[in-house]
Amino acid sequence: MHRVVITDCLEPPAWIEEGNLSGIAQVDCLMAKSSEVLHGQLVDADAIILYHEVDLTDTLLRGLKQCKIIVRGGVGYDNVDVKIAGELGIPVCNVPDYGVDEVADHTIGLMLGCLRGFTLAERRFRQATTLTPWDRHDVGKVSRTGDRTLGIIGCGRIGSATALRAKALKMRVMIYDPYLRPGMEKVCGGERVDLGYLLKESDVVSMHTPLTEETRHLMDAQALSQMKPTAYLINTSRGAVVDTSALAEALRERRIAGAGIDVLPHEPPSLEDPLIQLWQADHDPPINLTITPHTAYYSEAALLEIREKSSAEVARMLRGEAPWNVVNGEWLKQV
């Protein structure tokens, strides 16, 4: 009987996983909160499913003796050293097609919160000692959503779903994605532009890229300086695609109008994080900054979907079939 380890997030009993792996493997849920506690617990694992609370480092990977597959229960896989895994002959897979609607909906929600000013107004009312005046001035200056331009950086599944929602709101949509096949922008009604033009012209910039060496700190101080002072930044992709220190400075100096952030480089973040400090502090006038705790992916249906698809991928591999969503094939081919 094979042994499948679920490193983090999921409490036993893992009934979905046990159902998909019935007769193939036993399933162990470690509920790890850090990578350090995994040392010595993965040596005899035949397969690993991990979520976002731990990293599979070089040391942990080289300690695996019989692992046949690693599945990242999610879209992003930057918490696995995929190159080392490939060199060791271990395929790494992700689940690229879950939670598309959830993240796109959350993106639009954060965007509307910024554009319509209702999260800012709600916060001001909640902290006030009196609720007068009870009028429109607490939301600031609000333009019609349909008159705004949304710039999408990265037009994969979620970026495309977000574009379609924005088009339903009558927004102009611009897309920057150097890897998008020609003409695909037409499917979601967007205009393909270069990054500089998108940053300069967008009223809202929304990040939908994976985290790679190419995209790390893609939104840095220089990129933020190209945005309109009336523009907003939304990030529901990966925390480190934005330089959060530079974002905090841009918001503090009112060089952009606000931001809606669901992901941070380190989660949970430190109270010393400049963006967290800015978010928790009182400002007059208030800063239009909303932070949600990495919940964009979540719905009950999405969580069931990701568990089903992650364990089905493991079952395929342990039955001797080819996995569907290998992300480190480039290095596996060299083995």
C-alpha positions as CSV (number, residue, x, y, z in Angstrom):
1,M,0.0,0.0,0.0
2,H,1.3,3.4,-1.0
3,R,1.6,6.3,1.5
4,V,0.2,9.7,0.4
5,V,1.0,12.7,2.6
6,I,-1.0,15.9,2.8
7,T,1.4,18.3,4.4
8,D,-0.8,21.2,5.5
9,C,-4.2,22.9,5.8
10,L,-6.3,19.7,5.6
11,E,-7.5,18.1,8.9
12,P,-8.4,14.4,8.9
13,P,-10.5,12.6,8.0
14,A,-9.5,13.2,4.3
15,W,-12.6,11.5,3.0
16,I,-12.4,12.8,-0.6
17,E,-8.8,11.8,-0.9
18,E,-9.3,8.5,0.8
19,G,-12.2,7.8,-1.6
20,N,-10.1,8.6,-4.7
21,L,-7.2,6.5,-3.4
22,S,-9.2,3.6,-2.0
23,G,-7.2,0.4,-2.5
24,I,-4.2,2.4,-3.7
25,A,-2.8,4.3,-0.7
26,Q,-3.2,5.3,2.9
27,V,-3.6,9.1,3.4
28,D,-1.8,11.0,6.2
29,C,-2.6,14.6,7.1
30,L,0.3,16.3,8.8
31,M,-1.3,19.7,9.4
32,A,2.2,21.3,9.3
33,K,2.4,25.1,9.8
34,S,6.0,25.3,8.7
35,S,8.5,23.4,6.5
36,E,10.7,22.7,9.5
37,V,8.3,20.3,11.1
38,L,8.3,18.2,7.9
39,H,11.8,17.0,8.2
40,G,11.9,13.2,8.6
41,Q,8.1,12.9,7.9
42,L,8.3,12.6,4.1
43,V,11.0,10.1,3.6
44,D,8.7,7.2,2.8
45,A,6.0,9.2,1.1
46,D,5.0,7.8,-2.3
47,A,3.1,11.0,-3.1
48,I,2.7,14.5,-1.6
49,I,-0.1,17.0,-1.7
50,L,0.7,20.4,-0.4
51,Y,-1.2,23.7,-0.1
52,H,0.2,27.1,0.7
53,E,1.4,27.0,4.3
54,V,4.7,25.1,3.7
55,D,7.5,25.0,1.2
56,L,9.1,21.9,-0.3
57,T,12.7,23.1,-0.2
58,D,15.8,21.6,-1.7
59,T,16.7,19.8,1.5
60,L,13.2,18.3,1.9
61,L,13.1,17.2,-1.8
62,R,16.5,15.5,-1.6
63,G,15.4,13.6,1.5
64,L,12.6,11.9,-0.4
65,K,13.4,8.2,-1.1
66,Q,10.4,6.9,-3.1
67,C,8.2,9.9,-4.0
68,K,6.5,9.5,-7.4
69,I,4.6,12.8,-7.6
70,I,4.1,16.1,-5.9
71,V,0.8,17.9,-6.3
72,R,0.4,21.5,-5.4
73,G,-3.3,21.9,-4.3
74,G,-3.7,25.3,-6.1
75,V,-2.7,27.2,-9.2
76,G,0.6,28.7,-8.1
77,Y,3.6,26.4,-7.4
78,D,6.3,28.8,-6.2
79,N,6.5,27.0,-2.9
80,V,8.0,23.9,-4.6
81,D,11.5,23.9,-6.0
82,V,10.3,22.5,-9.3
83,K,13.7,22.4,-11.0
84,I,15.2,20.2,-8.2
85,A,12.2,18.0,-8.2
86,G,12.5,17.5,-11.9
87,E,16.2,16.7,-11.7
88,L,15.2,14.1,-9.1
89,G,12.7,12.6,-11.5
90,I,9.7,13.7,-9.6
91,P,6.8,15.3,-11.6
92,V,5.2,18.4,-9.9
93,C,1.6,19.1,-10.8
94,N,-0.8,21.9,-10.0
95,V,-4.6,22.3,-10.3
96,P,-4.9,25.1,-12.8
97,D,-8.6,25.1,-13.4
98,Y,-10.2,25.3,-9.9
99,G,-11.5,28.5,-8.3
100,V,-11.5,30.6,-11.5
101,D,-14.9,32.1,-10.8
102,E,-14.1,32.7,-7.1
103,V,-10.9,34.6,-7.8
104,A,-12.4,36.6,-10.7
105,D,-15.4,37.5,-8.5
106,H,-13.1,38.5,-5.6
107,T,-11.0,40.7,-8.0
108,I,-14.1,42.5,-9.2
109,G,-15.3,42.9,-5.6
110,L,-12.0,44.5,-4.5
111,M,-12.1,46.7,-7.6
112,L,-15.6,47.9,-7.0
113,G,-14.7,48.5,-3.3
114,C,-12.0,50.8,-4.5
115,L,-13.9,52.5,-7.3
116,R,-17.1,53.0,-5.5
117,G,-15.5,53.9,-2.2
118,F,-17.8,51.8,-0.1
119,T,-15.1,49.9,1.9
120,L,-13.5,53.3,2.8
121,A,-16.9,54.8,3.7
122,E,-17.8,51.8,5.8
123,R,-14.6,52.0,7.7
124,R,-15.0,55.7,8.4
125,F,-18.6,55.3,9.6
126,R,-17.7,52.4,11.8
127,Q,-14.9,54.4,13.5
128,A,-17.0,57.6,13.8
129,T,-18.5,58.9,17.1
130,T,-21.4,60.4,15.1
131,L,-23.0,59.4,11.9
132,T,-23.6,62.9,10.6
133,P,-23.4,64.0,7.9
134,W,-25.0,60.9,6.4
135,D,-24.3,61.7,2.7
136,R,-22.2,61.0,-0.3
137,H,-19.1,62.9,0.7
138,D,-17.6,60.0,2.7
139,V,-17.1,57.9,-0.5
140,G,-15.0,60.6,-2.1
141,K,-15.2,61.4,-5.8
142,V,-16.7,58.5,-7.7
143,S,-16.8,58.1,-11.4
144,R,-19.1,55.8,-13.3
145,T,-17.6,52.3,-13.5
146,G,-18.5,51.9,-17.1
147,D,-16.3,54.9,-18.0
148,R,-13.2,53.3,-16.4
149,T,-10.4,51.2,-18.0
150,L,-9.3,48.0,-16.4
151,G,-5.7,46.9,-17.3
152,I,-5.2,43.1,-16.8
153,I,-1.6,41.8,-16.4
154,G,-1.7,38.1,-17.3
155,C,-4.6,36.8,-19.3
156,G,-4.9,33.1,-18.4
157,R,-8.0,31.5,-17.0
158,I,-8.6,34.0,-14.2
159,G,-7.5,37.0,-16.1
160,S,-9.9,36.2,-18.9
161,A,-12.7,35.5,-16.5
162,T,-12.0,38.9,-14.9
163,A,-12.0,40.6,-18.3
164,L,-15.4,39.2,-19.1
165,R,-16.9,40.4,-15.9
166,A,-15.4,43.9,-16.5
167,K,-16.9,44.0,-19.9
168,A,-20.3,43.2,-18.4
169,L,-19.8,46.3,-16.3
170,K,-19.2,48.2,-19.6
171,M,-15.5,48.9,-18.8
172,R,-12.8,49.2,-21.4
173,V,-10.4,46.3,-20.9
174,M,-6.7,46.3,-21.8
175,I,-4.4,43.2,-21.6
176,Y,-0.7,42.7,-21.2
177,D,0.5,39.1,-21.5
178,P,3.6,38.4,-23.6
179,Y,2.7,34.6,-23.6
180,L,-0.8,35.0,-24.8
181,R,-1.5,33.5,-28.2
182,P,-2.3,36.1,-30.9
183,G,-6.0,36.8,-31.1
184,M,-6.9,35.3,-27.7
185,E,-7.6,38.8,-26.3
186,K,-10.5,39.0,-28.6
187,V,-12.2,36.1,-26.8
188,C,-12.7,38.3,-23.7
189,G,-13.1,41.6,-25.5
190,G,-9.8,43.1,-24.6
191,E,-7.2,45.2,-26.4
192,R,-3.7,43.9,-26.4
193,V,-1.2,46.6,-25.4
194,D,2.3,46.8,-24.0
195,L,3.0,47.1,-20.3
196,G,4.0,50.7,-20.2
197,Y,0.8,51.8,-22.1
198,L,-1.4,49.7,-19.8
199,L,0.1,51.2,-16.7
200,K,-0.2,54.8,-18.0
201,E,-3.8,54.5,-19.3
202,S,-5.6,52.1,-16.8
203,D,-7.8,53.3,-14.0
204,V,-7.4,49.9,-12.4
205,V,-4.5,47.6,-12.8
206,S,-5.2,43.9,-11.9
207,M,-2.5,41.3,-11.4
208,H,-3.1,37.8,-12.7
209,T,0.4,36.3,-13.2
210,P,2.1,33.3,-11.7
211,L,5.1,34.0,-9.5
212,T,8.3,33.4,-11.5
213,E,11.7,35.1,-11.6
214,E,10.3,37.2,-14.5
215,T,7.3,38.4,-12.6
216,R,8.7,38.8,-9.1
217,H,8.3,42.5,-8.1
218,L,6.9,43.2,-11.6
219,M,4.9,45.9,-9.9
220,D,7.9,47.7,-8.3
221,A,8.4,51.4,-7.6
222,Q,9.1,52.2,-11.2
223,A,6.0,50.4,-12.4
224,L,3.9,52.1,-9.8
225,S,5.3,55.5,-10.8
226,Q,3.8,55.0,-14.3
227,M,0.2,54.6,-13.0
228,K,-2.2,57.5,-12.8
229,P,-2.5,59.2,-9.4
230,T,-6.2,58.4,-9.6
231,A,-5.6,54.7,-10.4
232,Y,-6.0,51.6,-8.2
233,L,-3.9,48.4,-8.0
234,I,-5.6,45.0,-7.4
235,N,-3.6,41.8,-6.6
236,T,-5.3,38.4,-6.3
237,S,-2.4,36.4,-7.9
238,R,0.8,35.9,-5.9
239,G,2.0,38.3,-3.2
240,A,5.5,38.8,-4.4
241,V,4.6,40.0,-7.9
242,V,4.1,43.3,-6.1
243,D,6.8,45.1,-4.2
244,T,4.6,45.7,-1.1
245,S,7.1,48.2,0.4
246,A,7.0,50.3,-2.8
247,L,3.2,50.0,-2.8
248,A,3.0,51.2,0.8
249,E,5.2,54.2,-0.1
250,A,3.1,55.0,-3.2
251,L,-0.1,54.9,-1.2
252,R,1.3,56.9,1.7
253,E,2.5,59.6,-0.6
254,R,-0.9,59.5,-2.5
255,R,0.9,58.7,-5.8
256,I,-1.9,56.2,-6.6
257,A,-5.5,56.3,-5.3
258,G,-5.7,53.0,-3.5
259,A,-5.3,49.2,-3.7
260,G,-7.2,46.0,-3.0
261,I,-4.8,43.2,-1.9
262,D,-5.6,39.5,-1.2
263,V,-2.1,38.0,-1.3
264,L,1.1,39.0,0.4
265,P,4.7,37.8,0.0
266,H,4.7,36.3,3.5
267,E,1.5,34.8,5.0
268,P,0.5,35.4,7.6
269,P,2.3,38.8,7.4
270,S,4.3,40.4,10.1
271,L,2.9,43.4,11.9
272,E,6.2,45.1,10.8
273,D,5.2,44.7,7.1
274,P,5.0,48.3,5.8
275,L,1.8,47.6,4.0
276,I,0.1,46.1,7.1
277,Q,1.3,49.1,9.1
278,L,-0.2,51.4,6.6
279,W,-3.5,49.5,6.5
280,Q,-3.8,49.5,10.3
281,A,-2.9,53.1,10.9
282,D,-5.2,56.1,11.0
283,H,-4.8,58.6,8.2
284,D,-6.5,61.9,7.5
285,P,-7.8,61.7,4.8
286,P,-8.0,57.9,5.0
287,I,-6.1,55.7,2.5
288,N,-8.2,53.6,0.3
289,L,-6.6,50.2,1.0
290,T,-8.4,46.9,1.5
291,I,-6.6,43.7,2.5
292,T,-8.2,40.3,2.6
293,P,-6.5,37.3,4.1
294,H,-5.9,35.2,0.9
295,T,-9.5,34.2,0.6
296,A,-10.1,35.0,-3.1
297,Y,-9.8,31.3,-4.0
298,Y,-12.2,30.1,-1.5
299,S,-15.8,28.8,-1.7
300,E,-17.0,25.5,-0.3
301,A,-17.4,24.3,-3.9
302,A,-13.9,25.4,-4.9
303,L,-12.3,23.7,-1.9
304,L,-14.1,20.4,-2.7
305,E,-13.0,20.8,-6.4
306,I,-9.3,21.3,-5.5
307,R,-9.3,18.3,-3.2
308,E,-11.0,16.1,-5.8
309,K,-8.6,17.1,-8.6
310,S,-5.4,17.0,-6.5
311,S,-6.1,13.4,-5.2
312,A,-7.3,12.3,-8.7
313,E,-3.9,13.4,-10.1
314,V,-2.1,11.4,-7.4
315,A,-4.3,8.3,-8.1
316,R,-3.5,8.5,-11.8
317,M,0.2,8.5,-11.2
318,L,0.1,5.7,-8.6
319,R,-2.0,3.6,-11.0
320,G,0.8,4.0,-13.6
321,E,-1.0,6.5,-15.8
322,A,0.3,9.8,-17.0
323,P,-0.5,12.9,-14.8
324,W,-2.4,15.7,-16.5
325,N,-0.9,19.0,-15.2
326,V,2.9,18.6,-15.0
327,V,4.6,22.0,-14.5
328,N,8.2,20.9,-14.4
329,G,8.4,18.9,-17.6
330,E,11.3,21.0,-18.8
331,W,13.6,19.5,-16.2
332,L,12.0,16.1,-16.1
333,K,13.0,15.6,-19.7
334,Q,16.6,16.0,-18.7
335,V,16.5,13.0,-16.3
